């Protein structure tokens, strides 16, 4: 079976990492804390930052956020087990969107750092809601593990 797996919020908890970094920055910026516990998107509208403040902080730090990610408990183990059981592992992640200097290198280094086994790495544009679907169809992916947005 060909299994596609996303990194952010599937192998690693991107939202937790992002929230920790946003909370640190909020202390430096205004120290008002979270003003909206349930925003539509984690970073937009959660704090009393202007749209420009949020955008600048995110864009200036997204690569550091990605480097700080740690795999979720046992995710590496279960991916390895799937591979040992004969499945093909495709890491399909939305990092080819202009936010990273070298998304392929950044992602490959992170996967290697945590000994995450895979057969193929595919980067898509996270802002194209159909990109991963098309990649799955093109690569005959039988099962895709994706976080809900």
MILO-104215 format. One record per atom (N, C-alpha, C, O): z, y, x. Coordinates in Angstrom, 1 decimal. Example, Ala and Ser with C-alpha at 12.3 -4.5 7.8 and 13.67 -1.06 7.14 Angstrom:
<pts>
pt w:7.8	v:-5.7	u:13.2
pt w:7.8	v:-4.5	u:12.3
pt w:7.8	v:-3.3	u:13.2
pt w:8.5	v:-3.3	u:14.2
pt w:7.1	v:-2.2	u:12.8
pt w:7.1	v:-1.1	u:13.7
pt w:7.9	v:0.0	u:12.9
pt w:8.0	v:1.1	u:13.4
</pts>
This chain:
<pts>
pt w:0.0	v:-1.2	u:0.8
pt w:0.0	v:0.0	u:0.0
pt w:0.0	v:1.2	u:0.9
pt w:0.7	v:1.3	u:1.9
pt w:-0.7	v:2.2	u:0.5
pt w:-0.7	v:3.5	u:1.2
pt w:0.3	v:4.4	u:0.5
pt w:0.1	v:4.7	u:-0.7
pt w:1.2	v:4.9	u:1.2
pt w:2.3	v:5.7	u:0.6
pt w:2.2	v:7.1	u:1.3
pt w:2.3	v:7.3	u:2.5
pt w:2.1	v:8.1	u:0.4
pt w:2.2	v:9.5	u:0.9
pt w:3.6	v:10.1	u:0.7
pt w:4.2	v:9.8	u:-0.3
pt w:4.1	v:10.8	u:1.7
pt w:5.4	v:11.3	u:1.7
pt w:5.4	v:12.8	u:2.1
pt w:4.8	v:13.1	u:3.2
pt w:5.9	v:13.7	u:1.3
pt w:6.1	v:15.1	u:1.7
pt w:7.3	v:15.2	u:2.6
pt w:8.2	v:14.4	u:2.6
pt w:7.3	v:16.2	u:3.4
pt w:8.5	v:16.5	u:4.3
pt w:9.5	v:17.3	u:3.6
pt w:10.7	v:16.8	u:3.4
pt w:9.1	v:18.5	u:3.2
pt w:10.1	v:19.4	u:2.6
pt w:10.6	v:19.0	u:1.3
pt w:9.9	v:18.8	u:0.3
pt w:11.9	v:18.7	u:1.2
pt w:12.7	v:18.3	u:0.1
pt w:12.4	v:16.8	u:-0.3
pt w:12.7	v:16.4	u:-1.4
pt w:11.8	v:16.1	u:0.6
pt w:11.6	v:14.6	u:0.4
pt w:12.2	v:13.9	u:1.6
pt w:13.1	v:13.0	u:1.5
pt w:11.7	v:14.2	u:2.8
pt w:12.3	v:13.7	u:4.1
pt w:13.4	v:14.5	u:4.6
pt w:14.4	v:14.0	u:5.0
pt w:13.3	v:15.8	u:4.4
pt w:14.3	v:16.8	u:4.9
pt w:14.6	v:17.8	u:3.7
pt w:13.7	v:18.1	u:2.9
pt w:15.8	v:18.3	u:3.7
pt w:16.2	v:19.2	u:2.6
pt w:15.9	v:20.6	u:3.0
pt w:16.8	v:21.3	u:3.5
pt w:14.7	v:21.0	u:2.7
pt w:14.3	v:22.4	u:3.1
pt w:15.1	v:23.4	u:2.3
pt w:15.4	v:24.4	u:2.9
pt w:15.3	v:23.2	u:1.0
pt w:16.0	v:24.2	u:0.2
pt w:17.4	v:24.4	u:0.7
pt w:17.8	v:25.6	u:0.8
pt w:18.1	v:23.4	u:1.2
pt w:19.5	v:23.6	u:1.7
pt w:19.4	v:24.5	u:3.0
pt w:20.2	v:25.4	u:3.2
pt w:18.5	v:24.1	u:3.9
pt w:18.3	v:24.9	u:5.1
pt w:18.0	v:26.3	u:4.8
pt w:18.6	v:27.2	u:5.4
pt w:17.0	v:26.5	u:3.9
pt w:16.6	v:27.9	u:3.6
pt w:17.8	v:28.7	u:3.0
pt w:18.0	v:29.8	u:3.4
pt w:18.6	v:28.1	u:2.1
pt w:19.7	v:28.7	u:1.5
pt w:20.8	v:29.1	u:2.5
pt w:21.3	v:30.2	u:2.5
pt w:21.1	v:28.3	u:3.4
pt w:22.0	v:28.6	u:4.5
pt w:21.6	v:29.8	u:5.3
pt w:22.3	v:30.7	u:5.6
pt w:20.3	v:29.8	u:5.6
pt w:19.7	v:30.9	u:6.4
pt w:19.7	v:32.2	u:5.6
pt w:20.0	v:33.3	u:6.2
pt w:19.4	v:32.1	u:4.4
pt w:19.4	v:33.3	u:3.5
pt w:20.8	v:33.9	u:3.3
pt w:21.0	v:35.1	u:3.3
pt w:21.8	v:33.0	u:3.2
pt w:23.2	v:33.4	u:3.0
pt w:23.6	v:34.2	u:4.3
pt w:24.3	v:35.2	u:4.2
pt w:23.2	v:33.6	u:5.5
pt w:23.6	v:34.3	u:6.7
pt w:23.0	v:35.7	u:6.8
pt w:23.6	v:36.6	u:7.2
pt w:21.7	v:35.7	u:6.5
pt w:21.0	v:37.0	u:6.5
pt w:21.6	v:38.0	u:5.5
pt w:21.7	v:39.2	u:5.8
pt w:21.9	v:37.5	u:4.3
pt w:22.5	v:38.4	u:3.3
pt w:23.8	v:39.0	u:3.8
pt w:24.0	v:40.2	u:3.5
pt w:24.6	v:38.3	u:4.5
pt w:25.9	v:38.9	u:5.1
pt w:25.5	v:40.0	u:6.0
pt w:26.3	v:41.0	u:6.0
pt w:24.5	v:39.9	u:6.8
pt w:24.1	v:41.0	u:7.7
pt w:23.4	v:42.2	u:7.0
pt w:23.6	v:43.3	u:7.3
pt w:22.7	v:41.8	u:5.9
pt w:21.9	v:42.9	u:5.2
pt w:22.8	v:43.7	u:4.3
pt w:22.9	v:44.9	u:4.4
pt w:23.5	v:43.1	u:3.3
pt w:24.3	v:43.8	u:2.3
pt w:25.6	v:43.1	u:2.0
pt w:26.6	v:43.7	u:1.5
pt w:25.7	v:41.8	u:2.3
pt w:26.9	v:41.0	u:2.0
pt w:27.2	v:41.0	u:0.5
pt w:28.4	v:41.1	u:0.1
pt w:26.2	v:41.0	u:-0.4
pt w:26.5	v:40.9	u:-1.8
pt w:26.4	v:39.5	u:-2.4
pt w:26.9	v:39.3	u:-3.5
pt w:25.9	v:38.6	u:-1.6
pt w:25.9	v:37.2	u:-2.0
pt w:24.9	v:36.9	u:-3.1
pt w:24.0	v:37.7	u:-3.3
pt w:25.0	v:35.7	u:-3.6
pt w:24.0	v:35.3	u:-4.6
pt w:24.3	v:36.1	u:-5.9
pt w:25.4	v:36.1	u:-6.4
pt w:23.2	v:36.7	u:-6.5
pt w:23.4	v:37.4	u:-7.7
pt w:22.7	v:36.6	u:-8.9
pt w:23.0	v:36.9	u:-10.1
pt w:21.9	v:35.6	u:-8.6
pt w:21.2	v:34.8	u:-9.6
pt w:21.3	v:33.4	u:-9.1
pt w:20.6	v:33.0	u:-8.2
pt w:22.1	v:32.6	u:-9.8
pt w:22.3	v:31.2	u:-9.4
pt w:21.1	v:30.3	u:-9.7
pt w:20.9	v:29.3	u:-9.1
pt w:20.3	v:30.7	u:-10.7
pt w:19.1	v:29.9	u:-11.1
pt w:17.8	v:30.6	u:-11.1
pt w:17.2	v:30.8	u:-12.2
pt w:17.4	v:31.1	u:-9.9
pt w:16.1	v:31.8	u:-9.9
pt w:14.9	v:30.8	u:-10.1
pt w:15.1	v:29.6	u:-9.9
pt w:13.8	v:31.3	u:-10.5
pt w:12.6	v:30.4	u:-10.7
pt w:12.3	v:29.7	u:-9.3
pt w:12.0	v:28.5	u:-9.3
pt w:12.3	v:30.4	u:-8.2
pt w:12.2	v:29.9	u:-6.9
pt w:13.4	v:30.2	u:-6.1
pt w:14.0	v:31.2	u:-6.3
pt w:13.8	v:29.3	u:-5.2
pt w:15.0	v:29.4	u:-4.5
pt w:15.2	v:30.8	u:-3.9
pt w:16.3	v:31.4	u:-4.0
pt w:14.2	v:31.3	u:-3.2
pt w:14.4	v:32.5	u:-2.4
pt w:14.1	v:33.8	u:-3.2
pt w:14.6	v:34.9	u:-2.8
pt w:13.4	v:33.7	u:-4.3
pt w:13.0	v:35.0	u:-5.0
pt w:13.9	v:35.2	u:-6.1
pt w:13.9	v:34.5	u:-7.1
pt w:14.6	v:36.3	u:-6.0
pt w:15.5	v:36.7	u:-7.1
pt w:16.9	v:36.2	u:-7.0
pt w:17.7	v:36.5	u:-7.9
pt w:17.2	v:35.4	u:-6.0
pt w:18.5	v:34.9	u:-5.8
pt w:19.5	v:36.0	u:-5.3
pt w:20.7	v:36.0	u:-5.6
pt w:19.0	v:36.8	u:-4.5
pt w:19.8	v:37.9	u:-3.8
pt w:19.3	v:39.2	u:-4.3
pt w:18.2	v:39.3	u:-5.0
pt w:20.0	v:40.3	u:-4.0
pt w:19.6	v:41.6	u:-4.5
pt w:18.7	v:42.3	u:-3.5
pt w:18.7	v:43.5	u:-3.3
pt w:17.9	v:41.5	u:-2.8
pt w:16.9	v:42.1	u:-1.9
pt w:15.7	v:42.5	u:-2.6
pt w:15.3	v:42.0	u:-3.6
pt w:15.0	v:43.5	u:-2.0
pt w:13.7	v:43.9	u:-2.5
pt w:12.7	v:42.8	u:-2.2
pt w:13.0	v:41.9	u:-1.3
pt w:11.6	v:42.8	u:-2.9
pt w:10.6	v:41.8	u:-2.6
pt w:10.1	v:41.9	u:-1.2
pt w:9.8	v:40.9	u:-0.6
pt w:10.0	v:43.1	u:-0.7
pt w:9.6	v:43.3	u:0.7
pt w:10.6	v:42.8	u:1.7
pt w:10.2	v:42.2	u:2.7
pt w:11.9	v:43.0	u:1.5
pt w:12.9	v:42.5	u:2.4
pt w:12.8	v:41.0	u:2.4
pt w:12.9	v:40.4	u:3.5
pt w:12.7	v:40.4	u:1.3
pt w:12.6	v:38.9	u:1.2
pt w:11.4	v:38.4	u:1.9
pt w:11.5	v:37.5	u:2.7
pt w:10.3	v:39.0	u:1.6
pt w:9.0	v:38.5	u:2.2
pt w:9.0	v:38.7	u:3.8
pt w:8.6	v:37.8	u:4.5
pt w:9.5	v:39.8	u:4.2
pt w:9.6	v:40.0	u:5.7
pt w:10.5	v:39.0	u:6.4
pt w:10.2	v:38.5	u:7.4
pt w:11.7	v:38.8	u:5.8
pt w:12.6	v:37.8	u:6.3
pt w:12.0	v:36.4	u:6.4
pt w:12.1	v:35.7	u:7.4
pt w:11.5	v:36.0	u:5.2
pt w:10.8	v:34.7	u:5.2
pt w:9.7	v:34.5	u:6.2
pt w:9.7	v:33.5	u:7.0
pt w:8.8	v:35.4	u:6.2
pt w:7.7	v:35.3	u:7.1
pt w:8.1	v:35.4	u:8.6
pt w:7.5	v:34.7	u:9.4
pt w:9.1	v:36.1	u:8.9
pt w:9.6	v:36.2	u:10.3
pt w:10.3	v:35.0	u:10.8
pt w:10.5	v:34.8	u:12.0
pt w:10.8	v:34.2	u:9.8
pt w:11.7	v:33.1	u:10.2
pt w:11.2	v:31.7	u:9.7
pt w:11.9	v:30.7	u:10.0
pt w:10.1	v:31.6	u:9.1
pt w:9.7	v:30.3	u:8.5
pt w:9.6	v:29.2	u:9.6
pt w:10.0	v:28.1	u:9.3
pt w:9.1	v:29.5	u:10.7
pt w:9.0	v:28.5	u:11.8
pt w:10.3	v:28.0	u:12.2
pt w:10.5	v:26.8	u:12.5
pt w:11.3	v:29.0	u:12.4
pt w:12.6	v:28.6	u:12.8
pt w:13.3	v:27.7	u:11.7
pt w:14.0	v:26.8	u:12.0
pt w:13.0	v:28.0	u:10.4
pt w:13.6	v:27.2	u:9.3
pt w:13.1	v:25.8	u:9.5
pt w:13.8	v:24.8	u:9.4
pt w:11.8	v:25.7	u:9.7
pt w:11.2	v:24.3	u:9.8
pt w:11.7	v:23.5	u:11.0
pt w:11.9	v:22.3	u:10.9
pt w:12.0	v:24.2	u:12.1
pt w:12.5	v:23.6	u:13.3
pt w:14.0	v:23.1	u:13.1
pt w:14.4	v:22.1	u:13.7
pt w:14.7	v:23.8	u:12.2
pt w:16.1	v:23.5	u:12.0
pt w:16.3	v:22.4	u:11.0
pt w:17.4	v:21.9	u:10.8
pt w:15.3	v:22.0	u:10.3
pt w:15.4	v:20.9	u:9.3
pt w:15.9	v:19.6	u:10.0
pt w:15.6	v:19.3	u:11.1
pt w:16.7	v:18.9	u:9.2
pt w:17.2	v:17.6	u:9.6
pt w:16.8	v:16.6	u:8.5
pt w:16.8	v:17.0	u:7.3
pt w:16.5	v:15.4	u:8.9
pt w:16.1	v:14.4	u:7.9
pt w:17.3	v:14.2	u:6.9
pt w:18.5	v:14.2	u:7.3
pt w:17.0	v:13.9	u:5.7
pt w:18.0	v:13.5	u:4.7
pt w:18.5	v:12.2	u:5.1
pt w:17.9	v:11.4	u:5.8
pt w:19.8	v:11.9	u:4.8
pt w:20.4	v:10.7	u:5.1
pt w:19.6	v:9.5	u:4.7
pt w:19.2	v:9.3	u:3.6
pt w:19.4	v:8.6	u:5.7
pt w:18.6	v:7.3	u:5.6
pt w:17.1	v:7.5	u:5.3
pt w:16.5	v:6.5	u:5.2
pt w:16.6	v:8.7	u:5.3
pt w:15.1	v:8.8	u:5.0
pt w:14.3	v:8.2	u:6.1
pt w:13.4	v:7.5	u:5.9
pt w:14.8	v:8.4	u:7.4
pt w:14.1	v:7.8	u:8.5
pt w:14.1	v:6.3	u:8.5
pt w:13.1	v:5.6	u:8.7
pt w:15.3	v:5.8	u:8.1
pt w:15.5	v:4.3	u:8.0
pt w:14.5	v:3.7	u:7.0
pt w:13.8	v:2.7	u:7.2
pt w:14.4	v:4.3	u:5.8
pt w:13.6	v:3.8	u:4.7
pt w:12.1	v:3.9	u:5.0
pt w:11.3	v:3.0	u:4.6
pt w:11.7	v:5.0	u:5.7
pt w:10.3	v:5.1	u:6.0
pt w:10.0	v:4.0	u:7.0
pt w:8.9	v:3.4	u:6.9
pt w:10.8	v:3.8	u:8.0
pt w:10.6	v:2.7	u:9.0
pt w:10.5	v:1.4	u:8.3
pt w:9.7	v:0.6	u:8.6
pt w:11.4	v:1.1	u:7.3
pt w:11.4	v:-0.1	u:6.6
pt w:10.1	v:-0.3	u:5.9
pt w:9.5	v:-1.4	u:5.9
pt w:9.6	v:0.7	u:5.2
pt w:8.3	v:0.7	u:4.5
pt w:7.2	v:0.3	u:5.5
pt w:6.3	v:-0.5	u:5.2
pt w:7.2	v:0.9	u:6.6
pt w:6.2	v:0.7	u:7.7
pt w:6.3	v:-0.8	u:8.1
pt w:5.3	v:-1.5	u:8.3
pt w:7.5	v:-1.3	u:8.4
pt w:7.7	v:-2.6	u:8.8
pt w:7.3	v:-3.7	u:7.8
pt w:6.8	v:-4.8	u:8.1
pt w:7.4	v:-3.3	u:6.5
pt w:7.0	v:-4.1	u:5.4
pt w:5.5	v:-4.1	u:5.2
pt w:4.9	v:-4.8	u:4.3
pt w:4.7	v:-3.4	u:6.1
pt w:3.3	v:-3.4	u:6.0
pt w:2.6	v:-2.3	u:5.3
pt w:1.4	v:-2.3	u:5.2
pt w:3.3	v:-1.3	u:4.9
pt w:2.7	v:-0.2	u:4.2
pt w:2.2	v:0.8	u:5.2
pt w:2.7	v:1.0	u:6.3
pt w:1.2	v:1.6	u:4.8
pt w:0.7	v:2.7	u:5.6
pt w:1.4	v:3.9	u:5.1
pt w:1.5	v:4.2	u:3.9
pt w:1.9	v:4.7	u:6.1
pt w:2.7	v:5.9	u:5.8
pt w:1.8	v:7.1	u:6.1
pt w:1.4	v:7.3	u:7.3
pt w:1.6	v:8.0	u:5.1
pt w:0.9	v:9.2	u:5.2
pt w:1.8	v:10.3	u:5.0
pt w:2.4	v:10.5	u:3.9
pt w:2.1	v:11.2	u:6.0
pt w:2.9	v:12.3	u:5.8
pt w:1.9	v:13.4	u:5.3
pt w:1.0	v:13.8	u:6.0
pt w:2.2	v:13.9	u:4.1
pt w:1.3	v:14.9	u:3.5
pt w:2.2	v:16.1	u:3.1
pt w:3.0	v:16.1	u:2.2
pt w:2.0	v:17.2	u:3.8
pt w:2.9	v:18.3	u:3.7
pt w:2.1	v:19.6	u:3.7
pt w:1.1	v:19.8	u:4.3
pt w:2.6	v:20.6	u:2.9
pt w:1.9	v:21.9	u:2.7
pt w:2.3	v:22.9	u:3.7
pt w:2.9	v:23.9	u:3.4
pt w:1.8	v:22.7	u:4.9
pt w:2.2	v:23.6	u:6.0
pt w:0.9	v:24.3	u:6.6
pt w:1.0	v:25.0	u:7.6
pt w:-0.2	v:24.1	u:6.0
pt w:-1.4	v:24.7	u:6.5
pt w:-1.8	v:25.9	u:5.6
pt w:-2.8	v:25.9	u:4.9
pt w:-0.9	v:26.9	u:5.7
pt w:-1.1	v:28.0	u:4.7
pt w:-1.0	v:29.4	u:5.4
pt w:-0.9	v:30.4	u:4.7
pt w:-1.1	v:29.4	u:6.7
pt w:-1.0	v:30.6	u:7.4
pt w:0.3	v:31.1	u:7.8
pt w:0.5	v:32.2	u:8.4
pt w:1.4	v:30.4	u:7.4
pt w:2.7	v:30.8	u:7.7
pt w:3.2	v:30.4	u:9.1
pt w:4.2	v:30.9	u:9.6
pt w:2.5	v:29.4	u:9.7
pt w:3.0	v:28.8	u:11.0
pt w:1.9	v:29.1	u:12.0
pt w:0.7	v:29.1	u:11.7
pt w:2.3	v:29.3	u:13.3
pt w:1.4	v:29.5	u:14.4
pt w:0.6	v:28.3	u:14.6
pt w:-0.7	v:28.4	u:14.7
pt w:1.2	v:27.2	u:14.8
pt w:0.5	v:25.9	u:15.0
pt w:1.2	v:24.8	u:14.1
pt w:2.0	v:24.1	u:14.7
pt w:0.8	v:24.7	u:12.9
pt w:1.5	v:23.8	u:12.0
pt w:1.4	v:22.4	u:12.4
pt w:2.4	v:21.6	u:12.2
pt w:0.3	v:21.9	u:12.9
pt w:0.2	v:20.5	u:13.3
pt w:1.1	v:20.2	u:14.4
pt w:1.8	v:19.2	u:14.4
pt w:1.2	v:21.0	u:15.5
pt w:2.1	v:20.8	u:16.6
pt w:3.5	v:20.9	u:16.2
pt w:4.3	v:20.0	u:16.5
pt w:3.9	v:21.9	u:15.4
pt w:5.3	v:22.0	u:14.9
pt w:5.7	v:20.8	u:14.2
pt w:6.8	v:20.3	u:14.4
pt w:4.9	v:20.3	u:13.3
pt w:5.2	v:19.2	u:12.4
pt w:5.3	v:17.9	u:13.2
pt w:6.2	v:17.1	u:13.0
pt w:4.3	v:17.7	u:14.1
pt w:4.3	v:16.5	u:15.0
pt w:5.5	v:16.4	u:15.8
pt w:6.1	v:15.4	u:15.9
pt w:5.9	v:17.5	u:16.4
pt w:7.1	v:17.6	u:17.3
pt w:8.3	v:17.3	u:16.5
pt w:9.2	v:16.5	u:16.9
pt w:8.4	v:17.8	u:15.2
pt w:9.6	v:17.5	u:14.4
pt w:9.6	v:16.0	u:14.0
pt w:10.7	v:15.4	u:14.1
pt w:8.5	v:15.4	u:13.6
pt w:8.5	v:14.0	u:13.3
pt w:8.8	v:13.2	u:14.5
pt w:9.6	v:12.2	u:14.4
pt w:8.3	v:13.5	u:15.7
pt w:8.7	v:12.8	u:16.9
pt w:10.1	v:12.9	u:17.3
pt w:10.8	v:11.9	u:17.6
pt w:10.7	v:14.1	u:17.1
pt w:12.1	v:14.4	u:17.4
pt w:13.0	v:13.4	u:16.7
pt w:14.0	v:13.0	u:17.2
pt w:12.7	v:13.2	u:15.4
pt w:13.5	v:12.3	u:14.6
pt w:13.0	v:10.9	u:14.4
pt w:13.4	v:10.2	u:13.5
pt w:12.0	v:10.5	u:15.3
pt w:11.5	v:9.2	u:15.3
pt w:11.0	v:8.7	u:13.9
pt w:11.3	v:7.6	u:13.5
pt w:10.3	v:9.6	u:13.2
pt w:9.8	v:9.3	u:11.9
pt w:8.4	v:8.6	u:12.1
pt w:7.5	v:9.3	u:12.7
pt w:8.3	v:7.4	u:11.7
pt w:7.0	v:6.7	u:11.9
pt w:6.0	v:7.0	u:10.8
pt w:6.4	v:7.3	u:9.6
pt w:4.8	v:7.1	u:11.1
pt w:3.7	v:7.4	u:10.2
pt w:2.4	v:7.0	u:10.8
pt w:2.2	v:6.8	u:12.0
pt w:1.4	v:6.8	u:9.9
pt w:0.1	v:6.4	u:10.3
pt w:-0.8	v:7.7	u:10.4
pt w:-1.7	v:7.8	u:11.3
pt w:-0.6	v:8.6	u:9.5
pt w:-1.5	v:9.8	u:9.5
pt w:-0.7	v:11.0	u:9.0
pt w:0.1	v:10.9	u:8.1
pt w:-0.9	v:12.1	u:9.6
pt w:-0.3	v:13.4	u:9.2
pt w:-1.4	v:14.3	u:8.6
pt w:-2.5	v:14.5	u:9.2
pt w:-1.2	v:14.7	u:7.4
pt w:-2.2	v:15.6	u:6.7
pt w:-1.5	v:16.9	u:6.3
pt w:-0.5	v:16.8	u:5.6
pt w:-2.0	v:18.0	u:6.7
pt w:-1.5	v:19.3	u:6.3
pt w:-2.4	v:19.9	u:5.2
pt w:-3.6	v:19.9	u:5.4
pt w:-1.7	v:20.4	u:4.2
pt w:-2.4	v:21.1	u:3.1
pt w:-1.9	v:22.5	u:2.9
pt w:-0.9	v:22.9	u:3.6
pt w:-2.5	v:23.2	u:2.1
pt w:-2.0	v:24.6	u:1.8
pt w:-1.0	v:24.5	u:0.6
pt w:-1.4	v:24.1	u:-0.5
pt w:0.2	v:24.8	u:0.9
pt w:1.3	v:24.6	u:-0.2
pt w:1.0	v:25.5	u:-1.4
pt w:1.5	v:25.2	u:-2.5
pt w:0.2	v:26.6	u:-1.3
pt w:0.0	v:27.5	u:-2.4
pt w:-1.2	v:27.0	u:-3.2
pt w:-1.5	v:27.7	u:-4.3
pt w:-1.9	v:26.0	u:-2.8
pt w:-3.0	v:25.4	u:-3.6
pt w:-2.4	v:24.2	u:-4.4
pt w:-2.2	v:23.1	u:-3.8
pt w:-2.1	v:24.3	u:-5.7
pt w:-1.4	v:23.3	u:-6.4
pt w:-2.2	v:22.0	u:-6.6
pt w:-1.6	v:21.0	u:-7.0
pt w:-3.5	v:22.0	u:-6.2
pt w:-4.3	v:20.8	u:-6.3
pt w:-4.5	v:20.1	u:-5.0
pt w:-5.0	v:19.0	u:-4.9
pt w:-4.1	v:20.7	u:-3.9
pt w:-4.5	v:20.3	u:-2.5
pt w:-3.9	v:18.9	u:-2.2
pt w:-4.7	v:18.0	u:-1.8
pt w:-2.7	v:18.6	u:-2.5
pt w:-2.1	v:17.3	u:-2.3
pt w:-2.7	v:16.2	u:-3.1
pt w:-2.9	v:15.1	u:-2.7
pt w:-3.0	v:16.6	u:-4.4
pt w:-3.7	v:15.6	u:-5.3
pt w:-5.0	v:15.2	u:-4.7
pt w:-5.4	v:14.0	u:-4.7
pt w:-5.8	v:16.2	u:-4.3
pt w:-7.1	v:15.9	u:-3.7
pt w:-7.0	v:15.0	u:-2.5
pt w:-7.8	v:14.1	u:-2.3
pt w:-6.1	v:15.3	u:-1.6
pt w:-5.8	v:14.6	u:-0.4
pt w:-5.5	v:13.1	u:-0.7
pt w:-5.9	v:12.2	u:-0.1
pt w:-4.6	v:13.0	u:-1.7
pt w:-4.2	v:11.6	u:-2.2
pt w:-5.5	v:10.8	u:-2.7
pt w:-5.6	v:9.7	u:-2.3
pt w:-6.3	v:11.5	u:-3.4
pt w:-7.5	v:10.8	u:-3.9
pt w:-8.5	v:10.5	u:-2.8
pt w:-9.0	v:9.4	u:-2.7
pt w:-8.7	v:11.4	u:-1.9
pt w:-9.6	v:11.2	u:-0.7
pt w:-9.1	v:10.1	u:0.2
pt w:-9.9	v:9.4	u:0.8
pt w:-7.8	v:9.9	u:0.3
pt w:-7.2	v:8.9	u:1.2
pt w:-6.8	v:7.6	u:0.5
pt w:-6.1	v:6.8	u:1.1
pt w:-7.1	v:7.5	u:-0.8
pt w:-6.7	v:6.3	u:-1.5
pt w:-5.2	v:6.0	u:-1.5
pt w:-4.8	v:4.9	u:-1.2
pt w:-4.4	v:7.1	u:-1.6
pt w:-2.9	v:7.0	u:-1.6
pt w:-2.5	v:6.3	u:-2.9
pt w:-2.9	v:6.7	u:-4.0
pt w:-1.7	v:5.2	u:-2.8
pt w:-1.3	v:4.5	u:-4.0
pt w:0.0	v:5.1	u:-4.6
pt w:0.1	v:5.1	u:-5.8
pt w:0.8	v:5.7	u:-3.8
pt w:2.1	v:6.3	u:-4.3
pt w:2.4	v:7.5	u:-3.5
pt w:2.3	v:7.5	u:-2.2
pt w:2.7	v:8.6	u:-4.1
pt w:3.0	v:9.9	u:-3.4
pt w:4.4	v:10.3	u:-3.8
pt w:4.8	v:10.4	u:-5.0
pt w:5.3	v:10.5	u:-2.8
pt w:6.6	v:10.9	u:-2.9
pt w:6.6	v:12.4	u:-2.7
pt w:6.5	v:12.9	u:-1.6
pt w:6.8	v:13.2	u:-3.8
pt w:6.7	v:14.6	u:-3.8
pt w:7.9	v:15.2	u:-4.5
pt w:8.3	v:14.7	u:-5.5
pt w:8.4	v:16.3	u:-4.0
pt w:9.5	v:17.0	u:-4.7
pt w:8.9	v:17.8	u:-5.9
pt w:7.8	v:18.2	u:-5.9
pt w:9.8	v:18.0	u:-6.9
pt w:9.3	v:18.9	u:-8.0
pt w:9.5	v:20.3	u:-7.6
pt w:10.5	v:20.7	u:-6.9
pt w:8.7	v:21.1	u:-8.1
pt w:8.8	v:22.6	u:-7.8
pt w:9.3	v:23.3	u:-9.0
pt w:9.5	v:24.5	u:-8.9
</pts>
